[in-house]
Amino acid sequence: MEIRTGHLERLLWGRTTPARACLLVPLAVFAAATLAALIADFLPHANLSLVFVVAVLLVAGKTGMVAALVTAVVSFLAYNFFFTAPAQTLAVDSGDDLATLAAFLIAATLVASLGARMRRFVLAADAQAVRAESLQAFSMQLAVASDAAAVAEVLIATVRATTGVTAEVLWLGAAPGAIASNDAKPGAVPAGHDDVVLGTSAHLFGILRIPAQGPETLVQVRALCAQSAIVLERTRLDEALEAARVDAETERLRSALLSSVSHDLRTPLVSILGAATSLRELGDTLAPGARRELQEMIEGEAERLNRYIQNLLDMTRLGQGALTLVRDWTDPDDIVASALARLARETRAVDLVLDLAPRLPLVDVHAALIEQALVNVLENAVRHSPPGGRVTLGGRSDRSSLVLSVSDEGPGVPPAERERIFESFYSVRRGAGESEGSGLGLAIAQGFIGAHGGTIAVENGPGGRGATFVITLPLPSSRAQDTDS
Amino acid sequence: MSTPARILVVDDEATIRKFLRISLETSDYEVREARTSADALAACREHAPDLVVLDLGLPDGDGVDVIRHLREWTPLPILVLSVRSSEAQKVAALDAGANDYLTKPFGVSELMARCRVLLRNLPDTPDEPVITSGCLVIDRPLRRVCLDGAELRLSPKEYALLNLLVSSRGKIVTHQHLLRAIWGERHVEDTHYLRVLVGHLRQKLGDDPAQPRYIVTEQGVGYRFIER
């Protein structure tokens, strides 16, 4: 709410400096005397005292009690001197004039004191309005202050605006929001300064140091500090909350990584150790077929372990952004061939079908990374295939891109999960007997394909059965066009 | 044994099931496989195995739930396999009624030894009057314990502890079980009582805690008496 002071009131009650007050007293009396002289011919001189009363009232309104009383006395003397008989003397002849003078003196004194009181009230109301206004602006600025530094800035500006004092914020210990701490030492207040605590019952943030002030200003500054402290507390809690959220996210990733490492590193090891000790302990009692199975198991699981470790390393490289592409012109058929060679053991369990268009165009890629991406996608398809299920590896191209696709007859990927399966450690756990992947393979595939400016997506498999992963790599001509446009 | 003992292997990893099958069959056990909790419960109902080798991490639920389910109607011995080295997990499995556990990875000889112990004495045989293990002779009717022919003076609690461990020799006995049996229900959490008592007993048995001959500590879970 804003209080607007009218022009007349402003004239009556506006602020005046002491120097101007000294000037105002003789001026007011002179003006009153002149006016009284001008109208003396038309009015009985007893009534002229009213003109002087108005002068006293004006001075009281403009300045204060003392000046008003001085005006009253001077007016009394002037009135006595100029207008009561005998004129030009301070002597008073008639009893009437004496009574008029006495009444005038009493009235002038009363008016002086009343006027001065009214002036005080108006000034107080004025100041209140200004304070309310600045407090409102203060709280609005605080409301949008996002960190401790912004809060301090608003506080200092508001203290200056409301009290005219230049304040300084000293943070205690580690300042919130990583402000360079200038190490406040409470108790060591420099001479001529006041310290106001900036803190809530929960937390002490620092102090506001101001040049020594009267108690009224101190109360005001304390109120501002209290309000700022609440906002500081809020920003502190906000920061703590955000930190906790980040921590929780990091923790979630860490525990996902740990459980992945625990499961995916140890499971092949369990088989390797079990098979190796079986071979040693059971020795000759093993049937020849069983012996070969155990030996193959050791090989296969060691390869699986190697692939997993490779995945972890790749993930680390992707995570650190340390991936540099060594591009070279490569035949897509070669990539497919080496990916299939690496997965020869795994793909035995499924019906693998190749559907590659003849004469696929050369691609300018880092072949090892595209091969790894393809291996991961193929391994994922094999893992989710029913025994003997068909896995189709397709390859085709159009003018702008090379498209490799891997389809399986597994349970497919629900639309809601089609984005998330490319996140690290997101493994879809499905029905009975589904072996769990590390949750890294597809994330790595996406990382490597993405590094080449390509995309990978999953859709329904052929005939709506299973899943089809589609890898799209831009062909050089389209890349050139992209850079041209 | 005239008919081979039937062992049910429950694990979601095909390769682990495979090597377990090969090594157990080579040792003349009859092996059945299950991949999930549901398969495991169905196989137990239909084929009445003599022993279940159970992985705790199954795709359709926690192995501990399988143990609880089985314990509602059968005392058949359960050997738990777990990649989780957390003691709490082992204790939970043993509390639920598992008879022993093996932490992955493990050697096949360890597995065979555990299977033999679990299959041999079903149920526990506390009615064996005199038990001999190496140089140690425990005469239970007389409450006499002799080491190398010399009689040992054991306090009643020490004797109770030895007797409990020997009754389940080769198998793990949990802290909680021992505390409940020796000190009573109110002291099942006071494992330090047990540490002190085991220390005294080992001293009298001439057992070096760092290389125990008789009483092996299963860290965080319990103790095991080794047959010699």
Contacts between the chains, C-beta under 8 A, distances in Angstrom:
chain1	res1	chain2	res2	distance
A	262	B	83	6.2
A	262	B	84	7.8
A	263	B	57	7.5
A	263	B	83	6.7
A	266	B	83	5.0
A	266	B	104	6.1
A	266	B	105	6.5
A	267	B	13	5.5
A	267	B	15	7.9
A	267	B	16	7.2
A	267	B	83	7.2
A	267	B	104	8.0
A	268	B	15	7.6
A	269	B	104	8.0
A	269	B	105	4.9
A	270	B	13	7.5
A	270	B	16	5.6
A	270	B	83	7.2
A	270	B	104	4.5
A	270	B	105	4.2
A	270	B	106	7.5
A	271	B	13	7.2
A	271	B	15	4.1
A	271	B	16	5.5
A	271	B	18	7.8
A	271	B	19	5.8
A	272	B	105	7.8
A	273	B	105	4.2
A	273	B	106	7.1
A	273	B	107	6.4
A	274	B	16	6.8
A	274	B	19	4.3
A	274	B	20	7.0
A	274	B	23	7.1
A	274	B	105	7.0
A	274	B	106	7.2
A	274	B	107	7.6
A	274	B	108	5.8
A	274	B	111	7.8
A	275	B	19	4.7
A	275	B	22	7.9
A	277	B	107	3.9
A	277	B	108	4.2
A	277	B	109	6.4
A	278	B	19	5.9
A	278	B	22	6.3
A	278	B	23	4.1
A	278	B	26	7.5
A	278	B	108	4.5
A	281	B	23	7.7
A	281	B	107	7.5
A	281	B	108	5.2
A	281	B	109	5.0
A	281	B	112	7.5
A	282	B	23	5.9
A	282	B	26	4.8
A	282	B	27	7.1
A	282	B	108	7.1
A	285	B	26	5.4
A	285	B	27	7.8
A	286	B	22	7.2
A	286	B	26	5.3
A	287	B	26	7.3
A	290	B	22	4.6
A	290	B	25	7.7
A	290	B	26	6.4
A	293	B	18	6.8
A	293	B	22	6.3
A	294	B	19	6.3
A	294	B	22	6.0
A	297	B	15	5.6
A	297	B	18	6.5
A	297	B	19	6.1
A	300	B	15	7.4
A	301	B	15	6.0
A	429	B	59	6.6
A	431	B	59	8.0
A	431	B	60	7.8
A	432	B	35	6.7
A	432	B	36	4.4
A	432	B	38	6.4
A	432	B	39	7.2
A	432	B	59	6.4
A	432	B	60	5.5
A	433	B	12	7.2
A	433	B	35	4.7
A	433	B	36	6.3
A	433	B	59	6.8
A	434	B	59	5.7
A	435	B	12	6.3
A	435	B	13	6.7
A	435	B	14	7.2
A	435	B	59	7.8
A	436	B	12	7.8
A	436	B	59	7.0
